[in-house]
Amino acid sequence: MKKYLLVLFVLCGMAAQAQNLNSPALRKLQMAEFAISHFYVDEVNEDKLVEEAIIKMLAQLDPHSTYSNAEEVKKMNEPLQGNFEGIGVQFQMMDDTLLVVQPVSNGPSEKAGILAGDRIIAVNDTTIAGVKMSTEDIMKRLRGPKDSKVNLTILRRGVKDPLVFTVKRDKIPILSIDASYIIQPKIGYIRVNRFGATTAEEFQKAMKELQKQGMNDLILDLQGNGGGYLNAAIDMANEFLEQKELIVYTEGRTTKRSDFYAKGNGDFRKGRVIVLVDEYTASASEIVSGAIQDWDRGIIVGRRSFGKGLVQRPIDLPDGSMIRLTIARYYTPAGRCIQKPYEGSTDYNKDLIDRFNHGELMNADSIHFPDSLKVQTKKLQRTVYGGGGIMPDYFVPIDTTLYTDYHRNLVGKGVIIKFTMNFIEKHRKDLANKYKKFEAFSEKFVVDDEMLATLREMGEKEKVKFDEKQYQKSLPLIKIQLKALIARDLWDMNEYFRLMNTTNESILKALEILNSDEYQNKLK
């Protein structure tokens, strides 16, 4: 009851126009809860009752006003806070065993002597291998407070007996930058996977490093980036815009308009910029994309972004749970509302499927905007479009030429990953000796017929029926995926994307624009 009253009090006290606690609606809610908890024929779980009431109330509002219990809040916040406390390994579950893909550089496990390819079979006195323990349960045992210790029992290839390591847990960084490298002479590439507490710092560091390597132009990859913290988006946009140029503004029914401006101290205010977006690019990513497009600062390439432009305010509850309540909308500098329509729609969560079925992801001609949604950019008066999401300047259809059911089944049943893990485990030392640098691996390593035969056999064992026609169609994709995953395990995610990006149509289009007159023609 106390929890319920506190929720009502917080909700009502947030704005000057809030209803009085003695309003008929609130009294009605209190009386209903009181009556159920005191007079119902059977005993009820009052906390559960209140949770369900909150969830049902929020469901009447918009798709992004939500309730999360304490455990969900912790899981949700970790990726954005930029770190968690644990042992510091990248791992993959293989045959009910935790296989270390890579220890985090200079992290607790690496310091303790754990190597890539090690299998963790026990945590303290608990066996975790071959017992069908969930990944979540395993992670609970591996994580723990900073400076606490955990004993790990390891099987290592070439060593007969199990090894025991004592690892002192520490803060483990969760990085926002997947990849950062010179993709072509004078052209840098940075892929950002989220907007968290450390994103701006990571981005500035990556950008300065690329500038030292001669970067003049930048491809900023926000494909699949679902967003995160508003401040991180503002800090990133600030890197590209001039002083007092509006980045974004928010406005709501009881929330006054708030404007966020560039400071004019960014490190990349002159070079050419191309931003890559797709149907999964959302929220903070759309703020950055919209600001760059509206100020004619760069070119957007890809497919229309998701359209998530509602501002949530977190309301912490006493048991660690939280309400995220929508209080305003995001608007781009030119006044476009980023949020796609949701009022009265039962298909909000099926929007991407509908886009595919309507052909939007395949052909730009299938996208139609009414004149009322046309907006002019701030400097060049180019026409851009509102109505939810950011419509790119250059449309790149989703590539379906290499995808087949056979390939999807290999991925879905974990055959691709399992093959890579087995291959690396058997050949790690030989590969490390043969390819001292990634450049040599990229140029000379070939996924050969023997490897592909083994992959097909593993697929058959997992009941993935072989289809010659589909196999031949997907073969180029299968080869590059296998090579990229092997590179990831030998080096890191940066090298994975360096290989996978060679087949990414949006990246190829961005390079084409930068290597021709298209960029200047678009923004003149």
C-alpha positions as CSV (number, residue, x, y, z in Angstrom):
1,M,0.0,0.0,0.0
2,K,2.8,2.4,0.9
3,K,4.5,1.6,-2.5
4,Y,1.3,2.4,-4.3
5,L,0.7,5.7,-2.5
6,L,4.3,6.7,-3.2
7,V,3.9,6.0,-6.9
8,L,0.7,8.1,-7.0
9,F,2.4,10.9,-5.1
10,V,5.5,11.0,-7.4
11,L,3.4,11.0,-10.5
12,C,1.2,13.7,-9.2
13,G,4.0,15.9,-7.9
14,M,6.0,16.0,-11.1
15,A,4.2,19.0,-12.7
16,A,2.7,22.2,-11.3
17,Q,-0.6,21.3,-13.1
18,A,-0.8,17.8,-11.4
19,Q,-4.0,16.7,-9.9
20,N,-4.6,17.0,-6.1
21,L,-4.1,13.7,-4.2
22,N,-7.8,14.0,-3.2
23,S,-9.0,14.0,-6.7
24,P,-11.9,11.6,-7.4
25,A,-9.8,9.4,-9.8
26,L,-7.0,8.9,-7.2
27,R,-9.5,8.2,-4.4
28,K,-11.1,5.7,-6.6
29,L,-7.8,3.8,-7.2
30,Q,-6.9,3.9,-3.5
31,M,-10.3,2.6,-2.5
32,A,-10.2,-0.2,-5.0
33,E,-6.8,-1.4,-3.9
34,F,-7.8,-1.1,-0.2
35,A,-11.0,-3.1,-0.8
36,I,-9.2,-5.9,-2.7
37,S,-6.3,-6.2,-0.2
38,H,-8.6,-6.2,2.9
39,F,-11.9,-7.8,1.9
40,Y,-11.1,-10.2,-1.0
41,V,-12.1,-13.8,-0.2
42,D,-8.5,-15.1,-0.7
43,E,-5.2,-13.6,0.4
44,V,-3.6,-11.5,-2.4
45,N,0.0,-10.5,-3.2
46,E,-0.4,-6.7,-2.7
47,D,3.0,-5.9,-4.3
48,K,2.1,-7.9,-7.4
49,L,-1.4,-6.3,-7.5
50,V,0.2,-2.8,-7.5
51,E,2.7,-3.8,-10.2
52,E,0.0,-5.1,-12.5
53,A,-2.0,-1.9,-11.9
54,I,0.9,0.3,-12.9
55,I,1.7,-1.8,-16.0
56,K,-1.9,-1.7,-17.1
57,M,-2.1,2.1,-16.6
58,L,1.1,2.7,-18.6
59,A,-0.1,0.5,-21.4
60,Q,-2.9,3.0,-22.0
61,L,-0.4,5.8,-22.8
62,D,2.3,5.1,-25.4
63,P,4.7,2.3,-26.4
64,H,7.7,3.7,-24.5
65,S,6.1,4.5,-21.1
66,T,7.1,1.4,-19.2
67,Y,7.5,-0.2,-15.7
68,S,10.6,-2.3,-14.8
69,N,11.2,-4.3,-11.7
70,A,14.4,-3.9,-9.7
71,E,16.2,-6.7,-11.6
72,E,15.2,-5.4,-15.0
73,V,16.4,-1.9,-14.0
74,K,19.8,-3.2,-13.1
75,K,20.1,-5.1,-16.4
76,M,18.8,-2.1,-18.4
77,N,21.2,0.4,-16.9
78,E,24.5,-1.6,-17.1
79,P,25.1,-1.2,-20.8
80,L,24.4,2.5,-20.6
81,Q,26.5,3.2,-17.5
82,G,29.6,1.9,-19.3
83,N,30.7,-0.8,-16.9
84,F,29.8,-3.7,-14.7
85,E,31.7,-5.6,-12.0
86,G,33.0,-9.1,-13.0
87,I,35.9,-11.2,-14.3
88,G,36.3,-9.6,-17.7
89,V,35.9,-12.2,-20.5
90,Q,34.1,-12.4,-23.8
91,F,32.7,-15.9,-23.9
92,Q,30.5,-18.2,-26.0
93,M,28.5,-21.2,-24.7
94,M,29.5,-24.3,-26.7
95,D,28.2,-27.8,-25.8
96,D,27.0,-26.6,-22.4
97,T,30.5,-25.2,-21.6
98,L,31.7,-21.7,-21.3
99,L,34.4,-21.0,-23.8
100,V,36.6,-17.9,-23.4
101,V,36.6,-16.1,-26.7
102,Q,38.9,-13.2,-25.4
103,P,39.8,-12.0,-22.0
104,V,39.2,-8.2,-21.7
105,S,42.5,-6.4,-22.3
106,N,44.2,-5.7,-19.0
107,G,41.2,-7.0,-17.2
108,P,41.1,-9.3,-14.1
109,S,41.0,-12.6,-16.0
110,E,43.9,-11.6,-18.3
111,K,45.9,-10.5,-15.2
112,A,45.2,-13.9,-13.6
113,G,46.5,-15.8,-16.6
114,I,43.3,-16.9,-18.3
115,L,43.7,-17.3,-22.1
116,A,41.5,-17.3,-25.2
117,G,40.3,-20.8,-25.8
118,D,40.1,-21.8,-22.1
119,R,36.9,-23.6,-20.9
120,I,35.5,-22.6,-17.6
121,I,34.0,-25.7,-16.0
122,A,33.4,-24.6,-12.4
123,V,32.9,-21.4,-10.5
124,N,34.0,-21.7,-6.9
125,D,32.5,-25.1,-5.9
126,T,29.7,-25.1,-8.5
127,T,30.1,-27.0,-11.7
128,I,28.8,-25.0,-14.7
129,A,29.8,-27.3,-17.6
130,G,27.6,-30.1,-18.9
131,V,24.7,-29.3,-16.5
132,K,22.6,-27.2,-18.8
133,M,22.8,-24.1,-16.6
134,S,21.3,-21.0,-18.1
135,T,23.7,-18.3,-19.3
136,E,22.0,-15.9,-16.9
137,D,22.7,-18.2,-13.9
138,I,26.4,-18.6,-15.0
139,M,26.8,-14.8,-15.3
140,K,25.4,-14.3,-11.8
141,R,28.1,-16.5,-10.5
142,L,30.9,-14.8,-12.5
143,R,29.8,-11.3,-11.6
144,G,30.2,-9.8,-8.2
145,P,31.4,-6.7,-6.3
146,K,34.7,-5.1,-7.2
147,D,37.7,-6.6,-5.3
148,S,35.8,-9.8,-4.4
149,K,37.5,-13.0,-5.4
150,V,36.2,-16.0,-7.3
151,N,37.9,-19.4,-8.1
152,L,37.6,-20.6,-11.6
153,T,38.4,-24.2,-12.7
154,I,39.7,-24.2,-16.3
155,L,40.3,-26.8,-19.0
156,R,43.1,-25.8,-21.3
157,R,44.0,-27.5,-24.6
158,G,47.3,-29.3,-24.3
159,V,47.2,-29.4,-20.5
160,K,46.1,-32.7,-19.0
161,D,44.7,-31.6,-15.6
162,P,42.3,-28.9,-14.8
163,L,43.8,-25.5,-13.7
164,V,42.4,-23.4,-10.9
165,F,42.7,-19.6,-11.1
166,T,41.7,-17.0,-8.4
167,V,40.4,-13.9,-10.1
168,K,39.9,-10.6,-8.3
169,R,36.8,-9.0,-9.8
170,D,37.0,-5.4,-11.0
171,K,35.0,-2.9,-13.0
172,I,34.7,-4.1,-16.6
173,P,34.2,-1.4,-19.3
174,I,31.2,-1.8,-21.7
175,L,32.4,0.0,-24.8
176,S,30.2,2.0,-27.2
177,I,32.6,1.9,-30.1
178,D,32.6,-1.4,-32.1
179,A,35.1,-0.4,-34.7
180,S,37.3,2.6,-35.6
181,Y,39.8,2.5,-38.5
182,I,41.0,4.2,-41.7
183,I,38.7,2.5,-44.3
184,Q,40.4,4.2,-47.3
185,P,43.2,6.8,-47.4
186,K,42.0,10.0,-45.6
187,I,38.5,8.4,-44.9
188,G,37.8,7.3,-41.3
189,Y,35.1,4.9,-40.1
190,I,33.6,4.7,-36.6
191,R,30.8,2.4,-35.6
192,V,28.9,3.3,-32.5
193,N,26.6,0.6,-31.0
194,R,24.9,2.7,-28.2
195,F,24.8,6.1,-26.5
196,G,26.0,5.4,-23.0
197,A,27.8,7.3,-20.2
198,T,31.2,6.9,-21.9
199,T,30.2,7.2,-25.5
200,A,31.3,10.9,-26.0
201,E,34.7,10.2,-24.5
202,E,35.2,7.1,-26.5
203,F,34.1,8.8,-29.7
204,Q,36.4,11.8,-29.2
205,K,39.3,9.5,-28.5
206,A,38.6,7.4,-31.6
207,M,38.2,10.5,-33.8
208,K,41.5,12.1,-32.6
209,E,43.3,8.9,-33.2
210,L,42.0,8.7,-36.8
211,Q,42.9,12.3,-37.4
212,K,46.4,11.5,-36.4
213,Q,46.4,8.8,-39.0
214,G,45.4,11.4,-41.7
215,M,41.5,11.2,-41.6
216,N,39.9,14.2,-43.4
217,D,36.4,12.6,-43.9
218,L,34.3,10.4,-41.6
219,I,31.8,7.6,-42.1
220,L,29.8,7.5,-38.9
221,D,28.0,4.1,-38.7
222,L,24.8,4.2,-36.5
223,Q,23.2,1.2,-38.2
224,G,21.4,-0.9,-35.5
225,N,22.1,1.7,-32.8
226,G,19.0,1.8,-30.6
227,G,20.0,5.0,-28.8
228,G,20.6,5.7,-25.1
229,Y,21.4,8.9,-23.2
230,L,20.4,12.2,-24.6
231,N,23.5,13.9,-23.3
232,A,25.7,11.5,-25.2
233,A,23.8,12.3,-28.4
234,I,24.2,16.1,-27.8
235,D,27.9,15.7,-27.1
236,M,28.4,13.7,-30.3
237,A,26.5,16.2,-32.5
238,N,28.5,19.0,-30.9
239,E,31.6,17.5,-32.6
240,F,30.2,18.4,-36.0
241,L,28.2,21.7,-35.5
242,E,29.1,25.3,-35.0
243,Q,28.4,27.4,-32.0
244,K,24.7,28.1,-31.2
245,E,23.5,25.7,-33.8
246,L,20.4,23.9,-32.4
247,I,21.0,20.2,-32.0
248,V,17.5,19.2,-30.7
249,Y,14.6,20.5,-28.7
250,T,12.1,18.8,-26.5
251,E,8.5,19.9,-25.7
252,G,5.6,18.3,-23.9
253,R,2.1,19.1,-22.5
254,T,3.4,20.1,-19.1
255,T,7.1,20.3,-20.0
256,K,8.3,23.6,-21.4
257,R,10.4,23.7,-24.6
258,S,14.1,22.9,-23.9
259,D,16.6,23.8,-26.6
260,F,20.1,22.1,-26.8
261,Y,22.8,24.0,-28.7
262,A,26.2,23.2,-30.0
263,K,29.1,24.8,-28.1
264,G,31.2,25.3,-31.2
265,N,34.2,23.5,-29.7
266,G,33.9,20.3,-31.6
267,D,36.9,18.6,-33.2
268,F,35.3,17.7,-36.6
269,R,33.4,20.9,-37.8
270,K,35.0,21.0,-41.2
271,G,35.5,17.5,-42.8
272,R,32.9,15.7,-44.8
273,V,30.5,13.5,-42.9
274,I,28.3,10.6,-43.9
275,V,26.0,9.0,-41.4
276,L,24.7,5.5,-41.9
277,V,21.3,4.6,-40.6
278,D,18.8,1.8,-41.0
279,E,15.4,0.6,-39.7
280,Y,16.9,-0.2,-36.3
281,T,18.6,3.2,-35.8
282,A,16.6,4.9,-33.0
283,S,16.3,7.6,-30.4
284,A,19.7,9.3,-29.6
285,S,21.0,8.0,-33.0
286,E,18.1,9.9,-34.7
287,I,18.9,13.0,-32.8
288,V,22.5,13.0,-34.2
289,S,21.3,12.1,-37.7
290,G,18.6,14.7,-37.7
291,A,20.9,17.5,-36.5
292,I,23.5,16.7,-39.1
293,Q,20.9,16.5,-41.9
294,D,19.0,19.6,-40.9
295,W,22.1,21.8,-40.8
296,D,23.3,20.4,-44.1
297,R,26.4,19.3,-42.3
298,G,26.6,15.9,-43.8
299,I,24.8,13.2,-45.8
300,I,22.5,10.5,-44.4
301,V,22.8,7.1,-46.2
302,G,20.7,3.9,-45.7
303,R,17.1,3.3,-44.9
304,R,14.5,5.3,-42.9
305,S,15.3,5.1,-39.2
306,F,13.0,3.6,-36.5
307,G,11.2,6.7,-35.4
308,K,11.6,6.7,-31.6
309,G,11.3,10.4,-30.5
310,L,9.6,10.3,-27.1
311,V,11.4,11.6,-24.0
312,Q,11.1,9.4,-20.9
313,R,11.7,10.6,-17.3
314,P,12.8,7.8,-15.0
315,I,10.9,7.7,-11.7
316,D,12.7,5.5,-9.2
317,L,10.5,3.6,-6.8
318,P,11.6,2.6,-3.2
319,D,12.1,-1.2,-4.0
320,G,14.5,-0.4,-6.8
321,S,11.9,-0.7,-9.6
322,M,11.3,2.2,-12.0
323,I,8.7,3.9,-14.1
324,R,9.9,5.4,-17.4
325,L,7.2,8.0,-18.2
326,T,7.0,9.8,-21.5
327,I,6.9,13.6,-20.8
328,A,7.9,15.2,-24.1
329,R,8.8,14.7,-27.7
330,Y,12.1,15.2,-29.6
331,Y,12.2,17.6,-32.5
332,T,15.0,18.1,-35.0
333,P,16.4,21.7,-35.6
334,A,14.1,22.1,-38.6
335,G,11.1,21.2,-36.4
336,R,10.6,17.6,-37.4
337,C,9.1,15.3,-34.8
338,I,11.2,12.2,-34.7
339,Q,8.5,9.9,-33.2
340,K,6.5,7.8,-35.7
341,P,2.7,7.7,-35.2
342,Y,1.3,5.4,-32.5
343,E,-2.0,6.8,-31.4
344,G,-4.7,4.3,-32.0
345,S,-2.3,1.9,-33.7
346,T,-2.3,-1.8,-32.7
347,D,0.6,-2.4,-35.1
348,Y,3.3,-0.2,-33.6
349,N,5.6,-3.1,-32.8
350,K,4.9,-4.7,-36.2
351,D,6.0,-1.5,-38.0
352,L,9.2,-2.9,-39.4
353,I,7.4,-6.0,-40.7
354,D,4.9,-3.7,-42.4
355,R,7.7,-1.6,-43.9
356,F,9.1,-4.8,-45.4
357,N,5.8,-6.1,-46.7
358,H,5.0,-2.7,-48.3
359,G,8.4,-2.7,-50.0
360,E,9.9,0.3,-48.2
361,L,13.1,-1.6,-47.3
362,M,13.6,-2.6,-50.9
363,N,12.7,0.4,-53.0
364,A,12.7,4.1,-52.2
365,D,9.9,4.6,-54.7
366,S,7.5,2.8,-52.3
367,I,7.9,5.6,-49.7
368,H,5.4,8.4,-50.1
369,F,5.2,11.5,-47.9
370,P,2.4,14.1,-48.0
371,D,3.4,17.7,-48.7
372,S,2.5,18.6,-45.0
373,L,5.6,16.5,-43.9
374,K,8.1,18.3,-46.2
375,V,10.5,20.5,-44.3
376,Q,13.4,22.7,-45.5
377,T,16.9,22.3,-44.1
378,K,18.4,25.3,-42.2
379,K,21.2,26.4,-44.6
380,L,20.6,25.1,-48.1
381,Q,16.7,24.9,-47.9
382,R,16.8,21.2,-49.1
383,T,13.6,19.3,-48.7
384,V,13.7,16.6,-46.0
385,Y,10.8,14.7,-44.5
386,G,9.1,14.5,-41.1
387,G,6.5,11.9,-40.0
388,G,8.7,9.8,-37.9
389,G,12.2,8.6,-38.3
390,I,15.0,10.2,-40.4
391,M,14.7,9.6,-44.1
392,P,18.1,9.3,-45.7
393,D,19.4,11.5,-48.5
394,Y,20.6,8.4,-50.3
395,F,18.4,5.2,-50.0
396,V,20.2,1.8,-49.9
397,P,17.8,-1.1,-50.1
398,I,18.2,-4.0,-47.7
399,D,20.4,-6.7,-49.4
400,T,18.6,-10.0,-49.8
401,T,20.8,-11.4,-52.6
402,L,23.0,-13.6,-50.3
403,Y,20.4,-14.6,-47.7
404,T,18.7,-18.0,-47.9
405,D,16.8,-20.2,-45.5
406,Y,19.8,-22.6,-45.5
407,H,22.1,-19.8,-44.3
408,R,19.5,-18.5,-41.7
409,N,19.3,-22.0,-40.3
410,L,23.1,-22.3,-40.0
411,V,23.1,-19.1,-38.1
412,G,19.9,-19.8,-36.1
413,K,21.1,-23.2,-34.9
414,G,24.5,-21.8,-33.9
415,V,26.4,-23.9,-36.6
416,I,28.4,-20.9,-37.9
417,I,29.6,-19.9,-34.4
418,K,30.2,-23.5,-33.3
419,F,32.3,-24.1,-36.3
420,T,34.4,-21.0,-35.7
421,M,35.0,-21.9,-32.0
422,N,36.1,-25.4,-32.9
423,F,38.4,-24.2,-35.7
424,I,40.0,-21.5,-33.5
425,E,40.5,-24.0,-30.7
426,K,42.3,-26.4,-32.9
427,H,44.4,-23.8,-34.9
428,R,44.8,-20.8,-32.6
429,K,48.6,-21.2,-32.1
430,D,49.2,-21.9,-35.8
431,L,47.1,-18.9,-36.9
432,A,48.8,-16.6,-34.4
433,N,52.2,-17.7,-35.7
434,K,51.3,-17.4,-39.3
435,Y,49.5,-14.1,-39.2
436,K,51.2,-11.7,-36.9
437,K,49.2,-8.8,-38.1
438,F,45.6,-8.5,-39.2
439,E,46.5,-7.1,-42.6
440,A,48.3,-10.3,-43.5
441,F,45.3,-12.4,-42.4
442,S,42.9,-10.2,-44.3
443,E,45.0,-10.5,-47.5
444,K,46.0,-14.2,-47.4
445,F,43.7,-16.2,-45.2
446,V,41.2,-18.2,-47.3
447,V,38.1,-20.2,-46.1
448,D,38.9,-23.4,-48.0
449,D,36.9,-26.4,-49.3
450,E,37.9,-28.5,-46.3
451,M,36.5,-25.9,-43.9
452,L,33.3,-25.6,-45.8
453,A,32.8,-29.4,-45.9
454,T,33.2,-29.5,-42.2
455,L,30.6,-26.7,-41.8
456,R,28.1,-28.6,-44.0
457,E,28.7,-31.8,-41.9
458,M,28.1,-29.9,-38.7
459,G,24.9,-28.4,-40.2
460,E,23.6,-31.9,-41.0
461,K,24.2,-33.0,-37.4
462,E,22.1,-30.0,-36.3
463,K,19.4,-31.1,-38.7
464,V,20.0,-28.2,-41.1
465,K,19.1,-29.9,-44.4
466,F,21.7,-29.1,-47.2
467,D,20.4,-27.3,-50.2
468,E,22.9,-26.9,-53.0
469,K,21.2,-24.0,-54.8
470,Q,20.8,-22.0,-51.6
471,Y,24.3,-22.9,-50.4
472,Q,25.9,-21.6,-53.6
473,K,23.8,-18.4,-53.3
474,S,24.9,-17.8,-49.7
475,L,28.5,-19.0,-50.2
476,P,30.1,-15.5,-50.4
477,L,28.3,-14.4,-47.2
478,I,29.2,-17.7,-45.4
479,K,32.9,-17.3,-46.3
480,I,33.2,-13.7,-45.2
481,Q,31.3,-14.4,-41.9
482,L,33.6,-17.3,-41.1
483,K,36.7,-15.2,-41.9
484,A,35.4,-12.3,-39.9
485,L,34.5,-14.4,-36.8
486,I,37.9,-16.0,-36.9
487,A,39.5,-12.5,-37.1
488,R,37.4,-11.4,-34.1
489,D,38.6,-14.3,-32.0
490,L,42.3,-13.7,-33.0
491,W,42.1,-9.9,-32.5
492,D,38.8,-8.1,-31.6
493,M,35.5,-6.7,-32.9
494,N,37.3,-4.0,-34.9
495,E,38.8,-6.6,-37.2
496,Y,35.5,-8.4,-37.5
497,F,33.8,-5.2,-38.8
498,R,36.8,-4.5,-41.1
499,L,36.0,-7.7,-42.9
500,M,32.2,-7.6,-42.7
501,N,32.1,-4.0,-43.9
502,T,33.6,-5.1,-47.3
503,T,30.1,-6.4,-48.2
504,N,27.9,-3.7,-46.5
505,E,26.0,-1.9,-49.3
506,S,25.5,1.3,-47.2
507,I,29.3,1.5,-46.6
508,L,30.1,0.9,-50.2
509,K,27.6,3.7,-51.2
510,A,29.2,6.1,-48.7
511,L,32.6,5.4,-50.1
512,E,31.2,6.0,-53.6
513,I,29.8,9.3,-52.6
514,L,33.0,10.5,-51.0
515,N,35.1,9.3,-54.0
516,S,33.0,11.2,-56.5
517,D,31.4,14.7,-56.8
518,E,28.1,13.5,-55.3
519,Y,28.8,14.9,-51.8
520,Q,29.6,18.4,-53.1
521,N,26.6,18.3,-55.5
522,K,24.2,17.4,-52.7
523,L,25.4,20.0,-50.3
524,K,26.1,23.0,-52.5
